[in-house]
Each structure stands twice: as C-alpha cells, then as structure tokens.
C-alpha cells in the first residue's frame, strides 16, 4: 500500500527527506511509549496478516480465526482478542503497522494535559480518541484505537482549530486515560475563600481578559494540571510564557520536567484563573503578585502558594504545592538514622540551646525541623514558630507569619515571641545579624531554639555566625548541634536493578572504600515516569558541639580544622552518609554525587 491508499487523515511517519507530514519531536524515537512503525504500511489489507508478521499469532491460528469469524460475523482480529490469543496492546500495534502509523503505549507515554483538555471528555469517550500531545504548535498528536474513523478526527480538528496527526493506542488504554482525565478535572475543588465571588465579578468588568467564552475549558485545564501535579508528587508547578505557547513544568523530586503546553490563545485565561483562585488583582500585570489558596485533591487538603511574574514574553506563574502529608514525616521516613540521629535527638530534647539545620534552598531543612517539632509537641510545652511564610499548619503549635509591609520581620517577631513565655522556638531562617543575636541570646536564657542557616556543611555554620557579628564564645555556649543536609532522589523500587560499582569509579569520585561495591542503578518504568526515581531521602551530616569543638570555636579555628576534629569524633560527611544509602539500595551513586557536588 503506498501513501495514496491511506485515508486523507492518516499521515505515515516521513522518511528522510519526505516533507509530506509534520515531523514529530526530533527526539521522538527515544520518547517513552512512542513507537514508529517498522514498515510504511503493509501490502496486505488484513490485520491478521500483520499479526502473523509481527509474531503475535501463528499463521495456522490466524487462518482458523478467519474461518471462524465468517460464522461469528466478527472481524477475525476481534475474535482472536475475545479468545485471548492476542492482547489489546498487540492488536493496536498491528493496526498501527498496517496503516504505517506511530503506536503510543499510554501506560508509558507522558500525556500533555493541555492537549488532552482541548476536547470535552464526553467527546473523547464517544469517539474513542483523545489528543495526547503537540507535534508542533499547529498540530495535535491524537491517540485512537480506530484510525479509519475519519469523522472523529475531523470533529477534533474543527473543535480545536488545529491539524491532527493520528497515532494508534489500545482501546482500553484510551478509556483509562479518559477516565483519569475526568477524575483529575473533578478531583480538584476550590476551597471556599472570602472574596471569590467579588473576584469573579471583577473579572466580568475587565474587558481585556479573554475568558468569558472559554471559562469552562480553562478551569478544567487548570484543575487537570493541578491534579496531575499533586498526583505525581510535584513540589512546584511552573507556568512559563513562550513566544507561541505557555510551557508547564513540574518539579518532581527536585528535578524539573515538562508536563504540558498551553496554546497561546488560552495563556491569558489560565493566568487569570490562577489569580482568581488566589484572590489576586487580575488587572495588574506589571508587577509580581503573591497569593495563597487551599484546594482539595481526592480528599487531601493541599495549600498552593502562587506567585505571578511579568516576564518579557508575557505573564507567568509559579505554584508551590504544600501538601500537609509531606510535612508530617518522622525522622525514620526522612532517612535520618545511626549515630547522627542520636546526636540530633539528644540535642533538641534538651531544655535549652540552639540546633541549626543548614543547606541550600529546597534541601528539606524545614521538613527536618517539623519532624523534630512533632516529637516535641506535648501539652506541657509551648511551641512558637516564626516563618516566612508558614508553609504547613501544624496543630498544637503557634505559628506566626512574617509580614514585612506591616513591620513584622524575623527580628521583630522573635522579640515578641520571647515575651510570650515559650519553651521551644523555631525561626524559619537566620538571615541577618540582628536575628542571629536574638536567637543565640534566647538559647542562652532557657529556650530551645530551632533554626536554619544557608551554609554548605555543618562546620561552615560556625564561621557564618561569626561573620554575622556573633561573638565566638556566645556561639560556643549556645549552639549544641549543627545538621547539614541534602535531598537525594530514591530509586524506584519497581524497576531498580543491581549493579557493581567499580573501585575506579569510586576513586574518581574521591570515595575510598577499598574495592568494588554492590549497589543499584535506575532503569525507568511507568510507575516512575521513566526516570528511575520516585520520592526522596535525606542525606545528613550531624556535628555535635563537643568540648574540643567549642574550644576551637572560641579560638576561631578554620572550618577545615573543625571538620577534621568532628570527623574524628564520628561525624559523617554528606557524601559518606550518601554512600550508606547507596549500599542499602535507597539511591544511586550518581544521585549522591549530584547533590553533594
């Protein structure tokens, strides 16, 4: 069959130099779940012949099915499917080969929710076809189990105003995707917030916002993206304006990946919808705005912190997803164990003193302190926190939000907190010398002080406090423990595979263990979106302020000297603690090297 034999909407994958069809992404050959056809359409007009060619059924079994199908008044491939001789996936691959089309395995392929939301769920279910991505800004990639259904493709083209490139998927996979899409759209419900009705009324008065006719699909699109983000465990959702579209990326386990592409005509409406949800001024596009809203996703309460940014290409937004379930984790779940955990627990259970957690932004410092607070949260103790902002609301704990426009910063708030008779105080971050001095003095006057600093390792916290103007003898007297930490991605338990890490590779990474070690490496499967990783585990370096280290602090010894003594006393470096998790199969050597570089 040559290209003239195909229905008009079936466009085969072009060979080199053939420009009759729009090209897929240049990396499409390596796209998980997307399989180009081996042949450019089969010469035979029967799907059963293709099933035989692909080795899915023996030739005699196919001939028998053809004879039986005449009596049963069914297509022979349908009869083979009913008899269990082939699977739905095998049938869809054979159909794709017959017509020379791409095959999409929807259990693996990463569906672009912006494309999927361009047509109503009922329409997709009626036709058994659904857009799953963009070939280019003007062309949709449509998955269908019946590529000869010209009406379905024509209606999708009319409804979306875009061309369609057809690919074949198993009918059951398409139905499952449609069901999941419907669930995502209905699972996210906005919390009842004051001012919502006023915001909607304000929208109607702003003439330059193009939402009136497209309000429903925009809401479905935003809800689907949020539902997908929460379902994949994303910590941040980035809406980034481009020249011809808006790119949506999720940060999952600390790594950004593309999730969707919003057509240009819907960009303004999507940003407006996010502003309405978070009670922001939809008419203001010149300056950044910050807002917050709570939503319910499949019976889980999730807080969203929304920031809009006016960029050169247009207005964008970033959403921090604050899932309370992620905050309420014990030290066991975070991955802190061994002697380091013993030092940490011993320190924050004391009556007074300061415990510092250090690391870069996004390394899980606040989550570690929340785990300590949950352990300390008892009726006999009053706990007050001052944070910027309060990310997770914890019952039984008094939490204060920094409000700089009103004059409430860390230093001002901390002074007031100390007059409120607390037993335990958590300061979200020490950013300046004034806050540092108040915190250190509070630790010396009978309060347990938990706080964070931005330093690369535990010994570096001593020098940082000195540079902030804190006298060395005060630091030595007040600080009891310093924890440095990072977050490494955990290997997917379903697809990780055992490997041997050679001694030379360890030596190149400046890790000396005396030989090869057994470990695991990432592979990738549908459960982890082909990344090989799912979830994160903490890597910790805990330095106890022993008498020798206190003396070195007072004498202002170098960080290297303090680190040397701390290691002699049993402190593991971040990389050493990471290697213990490599050996236990929790993460990979590459991941440890990445986060501890």
N, C-alpha and C positions, 0 to 999 in steps of 0.2 A: 504494500500500500504506500503510494507516495503522498506528498503533502496535499495534493488535490483531492484525495479521498477522505480527508478529515472534515468533520463538521466545522463550520466557519469559526466557532469559538474555541476549538481545540488547537492550541499552538504548541507544537513539539519543541523540545529543547533545541536551540540552534546549534549547528556545528560551527567550527571555527570559520569565521568569515561570513557566516549566514546572518543577515540582519533582519530577517523576516519577523522575528519575535523579540520582545524586550528581554534583555538579559537579566538574569537573577543576580543577586549579590555576587561579587567576584569570588567570595569565599563560600558560595553555596554548596560546593562539593564537599566541604567539611562541616556543613551545618548539620547538627544532630537531628535525625529524623527525616531529613530531606534526601531522597534518593532519585537521581536522574535515571531515565530508562537505559537499559543496556542496548536495546535496538531502537531504531527510529520507526516503530510501528511494525507489527508482524504481517507477513504476507497473507496469512490465513485470516479469515474473518471470524474464527471461533475462539472464544476464550478458553475452551477446553484444550485446544492445541497449545496455547501459551502455557497453561498449567502443566502440560506434559513437558514442554521445552524447558521450563524452569525447574523441573524435577519434583513438583509438588504431588503429582499422582502418576502411577504407571500408565502406559499407553492403553493396555487392555482394560484397566479400570475406567479410563475415560470413555472408551468405546462402549463399555457396558452402560455407563451413565447416560450416554447419548440415546441408546436403545430404550432404557427405562424412562427417560424424560419424555419420549413421544407418548407413552402410555399415561404418564402422570401429568401431562400437559404443563410441564415446567421447563425452564431452561436447564440444561444439563449441569451447569456450574452451580445453580441453586440446589439441585438435587444432591450434588456432591457435598455441598455445605450442610444440608439437612442431615445427611448420613454421617457427618463427622469426618469425611475423607479429607477435607481441606478446612482451614480456618478462615475467618473473616479477613484477617490480615493477608493471608496468601491470596485470597480471591481479589482483594483490592490491588495487590502488587501485579497480579496477572492482568487486570483491567488496565492498569497504568502502562504496562508493557505493550498491550495490544494496541493502544492508541498513541504510544510514544510520548506519554506524559510523565511528569515527575510524580513520585509517590511520597506522601507525607505520613510518617508514623506520629500521630498526635500524642502518643504517650511519651514521646521523647522531644518532639519539636516544640520550641519555645514560641507560643502563640502571642502575637501582638494584640493586646486587648483593645487598643484604639481602633484597629481594623475590625476586630470581631464585633465591636459595638456599633458599627456603621449601619447594620440592618437589625430590625427587631428580632427578638428570639423566636416569636411565632412564625415569622417568615422563614427563618433559618430552619426551623423544625419542619415546616411544610415542604420545603424543597430538599431537605437533607443536604444543604450546602451552607458554608459559612466562610467569610473572609478570615484568614489567619495571619496575614502579613501584607507588607507592601513590597512589590518588585521594584517600584520607583514611586515618586510622589503622585504619578498619574495612573498607576496600575496596581490593582489588588491581586494578591495570591489567594485563590478561592479553593477550599477543600470540599470535595464532593465524592460520594460513592458511585454516582451515575454521571459520568462526564458527557453522556449524549443528551442530557436534559437541557436543551437549548433555552427553553423558557425560563428556567431557574437563573441561568447566567445572564440572560437579557434583563430580567427583572432586577437583579443585583446591580447591573451596570446602570440601569435607569434610576434606581433608588439612591445610589451613591454618587452618580455622575462621574464614575471612574471606569477605566477599562478593567477587564478581568483576565487573569491568567489562571487556567484551570489546572489543578493537581488532584490526584486521587487518594482518598483515605478510606479506611474501613468504616462501614456504616455505624457500627457500634461505637467507634471512637468519636465520630462526629456527634452522635447522640449524647455521648457522655460529656463532650465539650460544651454542647448547647445547654445541658443540664447544669454544668458547673458555672457557665456564664450567667444563667438565670439565678443561680444561688448567690453568686458574687454580687449581682445587682440588688438582690433583695436582702442580703445578709447585713449590709451596712445601712443602719438607720441613724439619722442625725439625732443627737441629744437635744432635748428641749432647752433652748437657751434664750435668755431675755434679749429682746431686740431683733429676733429673727424676722418677725412679721414686718417690723419697720424697715429692715434691710431689704426685704422683698419689695416693699412699696417704693423704696428709694431707687431700686433697680428699674422700676417701670418709668421713673421720671428721667432717667439718664438716656438721652437719645442715641449716644454713640456706642452703646453696648448691644451687640447683635446676639440677643439671647431669646427674644420673645418666641420665635417660631421653633427654635432648636433647644428650648429649655429641657424637655424631657430626655432627648438623647444625650445631652451634655451631662445631666445629672446621672444617668445610667453609666456613662463613660467614667466619670469621676468616682462613682461608687465602685465600679468594677476594678479600677486601678487601686483604690484603697483596699478593697477586699483581697485582691491578689497580693498586694504588698504585705498585709498582715499575715495572710496565709503562707507566704514564703519566708516570713520572719525578717522582713526588711526593717532596718533601723531608720532609714531616711528615704524619702522619695523626692527626686529632683525633676522639676518641670523646666526644661531649658529651651528658650526660644532660638530657632534657627531661621535661615532665610526663607525656606519653603514649608516649614512644618515646626512642630514642637517635639523635642525628644524627651522621653520619660525614662529615667534610670532609677533603679533600686540599689541601695547599698545593703547587701546581704553579707553577713559575717565580715564586715569591714571592707568589702570589695564591691565596686560599682559595676553594674551590668545593665545593658539596655533592656527595657521591658516593653516599651510601646512607642508609637509615633503618632502624634495628634495632627490631623490635617490642618492646614493654615486657616481655613475658614472657621474652625472650631476653637482656635487658640484663645481668642479674646474671651469667649464664653466660658471656657474652662477656668481661666484665671479669675473671672468674675464670680464663678460659682465657689471657688475656694475662698474668696474674700467674703462672700455672703455667709458661708459656713462659720468663718472665724470672726464675724462681726467687724470687718474692716471697711474702710471707705472705698467703695468700688469706683468712685470718680477720680480718686487720686492715683496717678500713675507715675508721678515724677520722683517720689521718694520711697525708700523701703518702708514696709509696714510689718508689724508683728502681731499675731493673734493666736488664739488657742480655742480648741473645741474638743468636746468628747463625743465619740461615736461608739456604737455597739456593733461588733462584728461577731456573728454567730455566738451570741450570748456572752461575749467577752467585752468588757469596757476598756476602750483604748483612748488615750489622750493624744491629740495631734497638735503640735506646735508649728504654726505656719508662718513663714517669712516670705514676703514678696520682694523681688529685686528688679528695678528698672535697668535692663541691660541695653546695649547698643542695638541689638536685633529685636528688642521688644521686651515686654514684661515677663519675668519668670517667677517661679516659686520653689521653695524647699519646704518639705514637711518632715519634721522629726516625729517618728512614731514611738510613743511612750506606752509600752504595754506593761501594765502593772504586774502581770505574771512574771515578766522577765526581771523585775526589780526584786521580787520576793524570793531570793535564792539564798541557800545556805552556803557556807564555805565549802562543804562537800561538793555541791553542784558546781561551784566556781572553779574547782580544781586545786584549791589550796590544801596541802597535806604535809606530812612529815614534820621535821623539826621547825621549819619555817612557820607552820601553822601554830605550833605550840608556843613559839615566841610571840606571835601576833595575838593570840587569845590571852596569854598571860598579861600582856601589856594593856589591852583595852578593858580588862576586868579589874584593873587597879582602881583605887579611889580617886586618884588624880594623876595628872601627867598629860603629855601630848603624844598622839600617834599620828604620824604623817604617812600618806599614801601618795606616791609620786608616779609620774608617767605622762606621756603626751595626751592630747585631746583624743577622746574615743577609746582609751585603753581600759575602761571599766573601773576607774577609781571610785566613782560614786556608788557603783553597784557593790563594790567590796565594803565600803563604809555602811551601806544599807544592811548588808549581811551582818556586820558587827552590831548595828543598832537593833536589829531583830533579836539578836542574842541577849542584848542588854535591856530590852524593853520589858520592864516589870512595873507593877503598881507602886513599888517602893521608891522608884527613881523617876525624876522629872527630866525629860529629854527635850531639848530645843534645838532646832536646826535653822540656819540662815543660808539660803541658797539662791543662785541666780541662773535660771529660775528654779522653782520647785518642780522637779521632773516627775516624781512619783509621790502620791499622797499615801502616807502610812498611818494607820490607826494607832492611837495611843501616844503619838509623837506630835509635839507642837512645831509646825513648820512655818517659817517666815520667808516671804519672797522679797528679794532686793527690788527696790523701786527708786532708781536714781533721780528721775524727774521730780519726785516728791521729797528728795533729800535723804532717802534711806539706802545707804550703801553698806558694805560689809563692816566697816569700822564703826559707823553709827549704830547699826543694828546690833553688833556684838556688845557694845557698851550697854545698850538697853537690856539685852538678853542676860547679861551677868547680874543685873539688878532684879531679875525675875526668879531668883533662887533655883537655878538649875543644878542638877547633879552631873549631867552629861551634855556637852555642847558639840554640835557638828557645824563647821564652817565650810561651805561648799568649796572655797578656794582662797588661798592666801595670795593676793595679787600685789600688795604694797606693804611698805614698812610699817605703816600705822596699824593695819590689820594684824600683821605678824606680831608686833609688840603686844597688842591687847591679848592675842591668843596665847602667847608664851606666858604673859603675866597671869592669865586666868588659870593656866595649867599649874602654875606655882602656888596659887591661892586656893587649892582644894577642888578644882573642877577637872573632869576628864574631857580633854579636848581632842576631837577627831577632825582632821582637815586634810587638804590635798595641796600639793605643790607641782609645778611643772619642771621636773628635772629628769635626766636620762637614767640615773641609777640612784640607789639608796645613799651612798656616801655623798653624792652631789647635793643632797638636801641640806647638809651642814653648811657647805660653802654658800648656798643660796640664801640661807637665813642671815649669814654674816654680811653678805652684800646688801641685804635689806636693812642693815643697821642694827641687828640684834647682837648684843654682846655675846662673845663665845661662852662665857661662864653661865649666862642665862640659858642658852641653848643646851649646854651640857646638863644643867639641872632640870630643865623642863621636859625635854624630849626623851621618851622612853623607847620608842621603836620607830623605824622607818621602813616602809614597804615600797619597793619598786615593782611595777607590773606591766605586762603587755597581754594582749589577747591574740591567741593563735587559732586558726580555723581547725575544727575537729574533722578527722577523716570520716567519711560516710561509712557507717557500719555495714551497709548492704553491698558495697562494691569495692571496698579497700582490699588490696592483695599484698601478700607477704613478699618481702624483698630482702636482699642483703646489701647493706651499705658498706662499700669497701673502705678500708682504713685510709687509703689515699684521699678519698673524698672528705673524710672527717678531718684529716690533717690539713687539707686545703682550707677548711672552714675553721682552722685553729681549735679543733676539738681533739683532745688526746684521750683515747680510751683503750689503746693498746691492741687494736686489731679490728677486724670486720664485726659488724653488729647486725642482728636481725631486727627488722623494722617493717613498716607497712608504707605503701605508696598509694596515691589517689588514682582512681580509674575513671569514674563517672557513670552515672545511671540516671534513670528518670526520677528517682526519689531525691536526688541532689542537683537536679537541673544540669547534669553532665559536668559538674565542677569537681566532683570527687570529695567535696567537703560539705558538711552540714552542721551548723552550730559552732560555738567557740568555747575554748577552755583557757583559763588564766595561767600565765607563767609568772612566777613570783620570785623575788629576791628580798629576803627579810633580814634586816640588820638590827640587832638588839644593841641598845646603848649600854654596853658593859663598862666597867670602871676603866679599863685601858683606853677604850674609845672615847670616853668622857675626858680623860686626861689629854688625849691627842686633840680633842675639840678645843679645849681651853688653850692649849699651846699652838692652836691653829696649824696643825699638821696638814699636809697636802691630801687631796682626795685619794690619790693612789696609795699613800701610806695607810690611811684609814681603811681603805678597801682591802689591803693586804692583811691587816690585823683581823678585820671582820671575817675574811675567808678562813684564816687560821682558827677562828672560833666557831666555824661551822656554817657560815653564810654561803649559800649557793648563788652564783651569778644567774642572771636571767637565762643565758644560754645553757648553763648546766641544768637548771630546773627544766628547761625545754627539752633537753635530751632525755630526762627521766620519762617525760610524756611521749617522746618518740619511741623509746624502748617498750613502753606499755601499750603502744598501738593507738594512742589517742590522737596524735597528729603526725605530720611528716617532717623529715629533716629540712626540706625546702621551706616549709612554712615557718619553722623555728628560725632559720637563717633570715627569712624575710622580715620578721617582726623584731628581731634582736640586732639587726644590722646597725 
